[in-house]
Amino acid sequence: MEEITMSANFGKENCVSLCPLECENRRFDTKLVMVKMTGGEYYENLIRENNALSRDFLVTKLDKQKALESFVSLNIFYDSLSYTQVTETPQMDLIGLMANIGGNLGLFLGVSVFSLCEMVEVLIEIYYIRKETNSILIK
């Protein structure tokens, strides 16, 4: 039995060449910056005023250091504010639709009228040919 070991680049080496290209690509570059927060009194008062938060600190003594360690400030910034705008427009408007319908009807009706004229012409030719053959036979 063959043993398969997966390397860190297993997906790139084996799957990327088999996958179709993607239409859209969303890529988020991240940076992690950590700063030690200051102003422990503000967070200590915030915990004391909020009943839901203060219940978590009944077991332990709340001080400025514990308040600072209990809060996380998360700020999300975008490097660039770009977007892709996709607009959809109908390929054919009402006037174009009516023109196409009229053109097709004109084409098919024109062909049928032309065929009708040809049939009338053939009937007239048959009539004249019979008239001539009858006149020849009578003589």
C-alpha positions in Angstrom: 0.0 0.0 0.0 1.4 3.4 -1.0 1.6 6.0 1.7 0.6 9.6 0.8 2.3 12.4 2.7 0.8 15.8 2.5 3.2 18.7 2.3 2.3 22.3 3.0 2.0 23.0 -0.8 -0.1 19.8 -1.5 -3.0 21.9 -2.8 -0.8 24.0 -5.1 1.1 21.1 -6.4 -1.8 18.7 -7.1 -5.1 20.6 -7.3 -4.5 24.0 -8.8 -3.6 22.7 -12.3 -6.9 20.7 -12.3 -9.2 23.5 -11.2 -10.7 26.0 -13.6 -9.8 29.6 -13.2 -12.0 31.6 -10.9 -14.1 34.5 -12.2 -13.7 36.6 -9.1 -11.0 36.6 -6.5 -11.5 37.9 -3.0 -8.2 38.4 -1.1 -7.8 40.0 2.2 -4.4 41.0 3.4 -4.1 41.1 7.2 -1.8 42.8 9.6 -1.9 42.2 13.3 -0.8 45.1 15.5 -1.0 44.7 19.2 -0.8 47.6 21.6 -1.1 47.4 25.4 -4.1 49.4 26.4 -4.0 52.1 29.0 -6.7 53.8 31.0 -7.6 51.0 33.4 -10.0 53.2 35.4 -12.2 53.7 32.4 -12.6 49.9 31.8 -12.9 49.2 35.5 -15.9 51.7 35.7 -17.3 50.2 32.5 -17.3 46.7 34.0 -18.8 47.9 37.3 -21.7 49.8 35.5 -22.7 46.8 33.3 -24.4 44.1 35.3 -23.8 41.4 32.7 -20.0 42.1 32.8 -19.8 42.6 36.5 -21.3 39.2 37.2 -18.2 37.6 35.6 -15.9 39.4 38.2 -17.7 38.4 41.4 -15.3 35.5 42.1 -12.2 37.5 41.4 -11.2 41.0 42.7 -11.6 43.6 40.0 -8.8 46.1 39.8 -7.3 48.3 37.0 -5.0 45.6 35.7 -7.7 42.9 35.6 -10.0 45.3 33.8 -7.3 46.0 31.2 -6.7 42.3 30.7 -10.4 41.6 30.3 -11.1 44.0 27.3 -10.0 43.7 23.7 -10.3 46.6 21.3 -10.6 45.5 17.7 -10.3 48.0 14.9 -10.6 46.9 11.3 -9.2 49.2 8.6 -9.1 48.6 4.8 -6.0 49.4 2.9 -8.0 50.5 -0.1 -11.7 51.1 -0.6 -12.2 49.7 -4.1 -15.2 47.8 -5.4 -16.3 46.1 -8.6 -19.6 47.4 -10.0 -21.4 44.9 -12.2 -24.3 46.3 -14.3 -26.7 44.2 -16.3 -28.5 45.7 -19.3 -31.0 44.0 -21.5 -29.5 43.0 -24.8 -32.6 44.0 -26.7 -35.1 46.8 -25.9 -38.8 47.0 -26.9 -38.1 48.8 -30.2 -35.4 46.2 -31.1 -37.8 43.4 -30.3 -40.5 44.8 -32.4 -38.1 45.4 -35.3 -36.9 41.8 -35.1 -40.4 40.4 -35.1 -41.4 42.7 -38.0 -38.3 41.7 -39.9 -39.0 38.0 -39.5 -42.6 38.3 -40.3 -41.8 40.3 -43.4 -39.3 37.7 -44.4 -41.7 34.8 -44.1 -44.7 36.6 -45.4 -42.6 38.0 -48.2 -41.5 34.5 -49.1 -45.1 33.2 -49.0 -46.4 36.1 -51.1 -43.6 35.5 -53.6 -44.5 31.8 -53.7 -48.2 32.7 -54.2 -47.2 35.0 -57.1 -45.2 32.2 -58.6 -48.1 29.8 -58.3 -50.4 32.2 -60.0 -47.8 32.6 -62.7 -47.5 28.9 -63.2 -51.3 28.6 -63.4 -51.4 31.3 -66.0 -48.7 29.6 -68.0 -50.5 26.3 -67.8 -53.7 28.0 -69.0 -51.9 29.5 -72.0 -50.0 26.3 -72.8 -53.3 24.4 -72.8 -55.0 27.0 -74.9 -52.2 26.8 -77.5 -52.3 23.0 -77.5 -56.1 23.0 -77.9 -55.9 25.5 -80.7 -53.2 23.3 -82.4 -55.3 20.2 -82.0 -58.4 21.8 -83.3 -56.7 22.8 -86.5 
